[in-house]
């Protein structure tokens, strides 16, 4: 009689979990409420109809704007990307500037631009005066397209204290102003494809820093304007 087969028992060992050291999280920073100056008034208490003597000094603006450019330059891989970042920084300012400038106008003349030419004249005159205390130097319709307009500034203030390196000679920091123009156009209901800043001055010219802002409106905006012209 044959003996029964012997049974073998296999044991599996579970892998031990690695030991982890729990590092306690630092306590959250204490909440710092809005700091009030000695007169208990903040920036939100200021009157929107500020007088001209309360304008920001040129040196303060130059310092802040240079810091803005340095911030984006460290994160931009190319000149075109740097200009796009500057335009994005100026866009929300333009959106808010439209309502602010209309609010500061006298009630009888505070009319929101509803036609394309009215909007361009508003940018050429009132927006430039609010930003740079003067009007732009030219406003023209492009000869190549009825959807393109050009605003010329012979000496942009934003480029006054900018030293552009040779490897970035195509950079025009006035793209920041182009972003504001685009913000005003979109806030007014005139959508654009793009607003770009182009250097048009030469070294031996009277205005070597001359900049042209090319505004390209969407096709439906031009079609709407043509319909309004036909109706009037």
PyMOL commands that set and color helices and strands:
alter all, ss='L'
color gray80, all
select helices_A, chain A and resi 43-45+52-54+58-73+79-104+116-132+157-159+166-168+175-187+219-231
alter helices_A, ss='H'
color red, helices_A
select strands_A, chain A and resi 138-141+148-153+192-199+211-217
alter strands_A, ss='S'
color yellow, strands_A
deselect
rebuild
show_as cartoon
